[in-house]
Amino acid sequence: MELIFTTREPDVLSKIQRPVENLVDLEERVAFVLREVRRRGDVAIREFTRQFDRMELEDFRATPAELEAAAGQLSDRFKEALATAERNIRLFHQTQWRANGQEVETTAGITCWRQAVPIEKIGIYIPGGSAPLFSTVLMLGVPASIAGCPNVYLFTPPRKDGTIHPAILYAAQLTGITNIFKIGGAQAIAAMAFGTESVPKVDKIFGPGNAFVTEAKRQVAALGVSIDMPAGPSEVFIVADENAPAEFVAADLLAQAEHSEESQVILATPSESLARRTIAEVRLQMRDLPRKTIIEKSMEKSAFIVTRSLDEALDLANAYAPEHLILMVERPRKLVERVRNAGSVFLGNYTPEALGDYASGTNHVLPTYGYTRAYSGISVDDFVKWIYFQKATEEGILNLGPVVEELAREEKLEAHVRSIAIRLKKLKRRKRK
Amino acid sequence: MELIFTTREPDVLSKIQRPVENLVDLEERVAFVLREVRRRGDVAIREFTRQFDRMELEDFRATPAELEAAAGQLSDRFKEALATAERNIRLFHQTQWRANGQEVETTAGITCWRQAVPIEKIGIYIPGGSAPLFSTVLMLGVPASIAGCPNVYLFTPPRKDGTIHPAILYAAQLTGITNIFKIGGAQAIAAMAFGTESVPKVDKIFGPGNAFVTEAKRQVAALGVSIDMPAGPSEVFIVADENAPAEFVAADLLAQAEHSEESQVILATPSESLARRTIAEVRLQMRDLPRKTIIEKSMEKSAFIVTRSLDEALDLANAYAPEHLILMVERPRKLVERVRNAGSVFLGNYTPEALGDYASGTNHVLPTYGYTRAYSGISVDDFVKWIYFQKATEEGILNLGPVVEELAREEKLEAHVRSIAIRLKKLKRRKRK
């Protein structure tokens, strides 16, 4: 945790380059899993589940009894909190839904429009690991339900006792998901991509995961399978002015840092005093955090940057293109139009990232690792495809046909020209009669 | 060209499986080009341009003089036709633009919205080859211009004399593109993906191309570079009833078939008579077409399917998930809601695909090869990313903070809990005063 001064460092960006992950054998190991599942289906999945999850599973599906039992295993307080989060996410994502595009008559007699059609088969991956990521179930299940996707399948690794955490089962059902498979890792991605005897091949794969899952998604995407977005470690960039409370800034940096050792956290501020106070606060607050070991690793890659101005801090944020951007400044709304690259933005001192992680209503599945330059966070748009429609009347083709003939001729596509000409001829012949 | 009867063939879909392209050495050859351009920049591009395009080029950029001269080399008739196409494409694509999302107060004091921000650097590839694909320039340049992308770069291979076809230069300028590079093939994709001394690295790559270009896009996408969509050979699926004019059906099949030897064309109809008449018409009409050799190859993979009903024909179309779907039936509008998988749909006897290829207003850059199950045709959406914003007031965090604390605790993310708690504590302390 050292200060970087933009006045002294001509190329700050190189100092905050994202760590490159080390992929020893990862590519081949994942390729092997994909190949085996593709070739041997359920048998291969059972083998990998035995090997990686130390589980013997005959049937991968969560049973109706398991689904039903989930609610009873959770506190009312938790279920109420989850219901509030679900409601907020739904309220916000509902505004993203657009059924039909506007119909436009581009030329007299030529009408065009587009229509949103839900993707038929959706696969959602939810990681296992130290904590049950029920929040991600909501972030993917809610937009799928708003889009009206008819078949949503959820995959998550079984726990040591062969069950799934009740919070995941409960959150899934809140969003209408009842097809739940106890399959994890690269084998889950393979099952979704290729299908097996008991797992349907899906049209699009969503969800975060560890290095194996991420690599498996990358590999099936290269085969043409649709995935949500490329993945990378989570990150936060905070732009703050001198009046931002250092204790809040530090708390938000630490919340991001606890996600994983690969997380990157950055503060950029024109106030050297704030930067110094934040570093002191980070040291103080991290002392008794349960994930201290992870946080220490992650803080090694952190950066505290003192800029010439607030503008320069924001320029740096745009150049870094962070997943999460927190603007702890006097009048954050004034900066909104200047944000060019970010996944999700948190305005003011009382909007910590944790709000958006769980319950403000925005999606927390966001592009990271600089992908915010060209990708967006998950929305209802990701669960539909748009189909174009057009209809020409006889008047329409009489009007526009000659234009198309001229253009197709220049592109030397004579059969295109004739597909117009044959119709124009017929219409003109009929007219003469 | 043989008839397939669904009554006799239990699995028609396997009969119309898309051809798998043969990729002898392609992967390694393209990987080599990418590696060299990444490592040696402009020098490597010059070498590949010499090798593949047989051209010595010192400067890759089209000069202002070349841009200016283009208009004079084209007929007024052509320029007028192009202007009509551009206007129609613009009229239709303008309806796709949505600047800001609706602001939603999900909980009292918690406001969320999303904002569309144009992608900063766009790369567009336009193939060279037998004909100048100026129509694709419009299809990509117009939505980029509507989205407001500040930097759009166009790449196209130089012709034998080192120039670019004036129709491409003219169409580019119509849509506001003036940064034009004479670079083709995999080396163009590499230049866009990695940047060189004279070519800027772009944020997203668009455009069709030959097998090398397609493979290069696939490879850079697997490295995390954003591309428009995976590519495959063009295709058309026609659903027609007994009253569809066989000569029109045949003309549209042939128009698709002339694109390339890999194109697939399919007719599904409940009328055996129409199917037989169409086959006869195809034989007749193809006789004197200039691209007869290509068409003959492509027609080898064609299918004429006689279905039990119109419904079954449409089911087949949805299962095949075609790029182009033509509905030559009595009341096509009645079938619109039943279309589940298609890129662009053409309704009625007087809406040939050629209209949409050039000038109806819809986009002709469409998913193919079954990708329509999860992908959409190009629209303005592809040139922006959506950024999420949220703002909590003090009241907002007092309302929602406890919910987030509860949920974060269940996910065992204690630093998340504290980033809320530290703020709630401060507010409560202040209140007590």
Interface residues (C-beta under 8 A of the other chain):
Chain A: R77 F78 A81 L82 T84 A85 R87 N88 L91 F92 T95 Q96 G101 Q102 V104 T106 T107 I110 C112 R114 Q115 V117 I119 E120 S130 A131 P132 L133 F134 S135 A167 D203 K204 R218 Q219 A221 A222 G224 S226 P230 P245 E247 F248 A251 D252 L254 A255 A257 E258 H259 Q285 L289 P290 R291 I295 P332 R333 V336 V339 R340 N341 A342 G343 S344 V345 F346 L347 G348 N349 Y350 T351 P352 E353 A354 L355 G356 D357 Y358 A359 S360 G361 T362 N363 L366 P367 Y369 Y371 T372 R373 A374 Y375 S376 G377 S379 D381 K385 W386 I387 Y388 F389 Q390 K391 A392 T393 E394 G396 I397 L400 G401 P402 V403 V404 E406 L407 A408 E410 E411 K412 L413 E414 A415 H416 V417 R418 S419 I420 I422 R423 K426 L427
Chain B: R77 F78 A81 L82 T84 A85 R87 N88 L91 F92 T95 Q96 G101 Q102 V104 T106 T107 I110 C112 R114 Q115 V117 I119 E120 S130 A131 P132 L133 F134 S135 A167 D203 K204 R218 Q219 A221 A222 G224 S226 P230 P245 E247 F248 A251 D252 L254 A255 A257 E258 H259 Q285 L289 P290 R291 I295 P332 R333 V336 V339 R340 N341 A342 G343 S344 V345 F346 L347 G348 N349 Y350 T351 P352 E353 A354 L355 G356 D357 Y358 A359 S360 G361 T362 N363 L366 P367 Y369 Y371 T372 R373 A374 Y375 S376 G377 S379 D381 K385 W386 I387 Y388 F389 Q390 K391 A392 T393 E394 G396 I397 L400 G401 P402 V403 V404 E406 L407 A408 E410 E411 K412 L413 E414 A415 H416 V417 R418 S419 I420 I422 R423 K426 L427
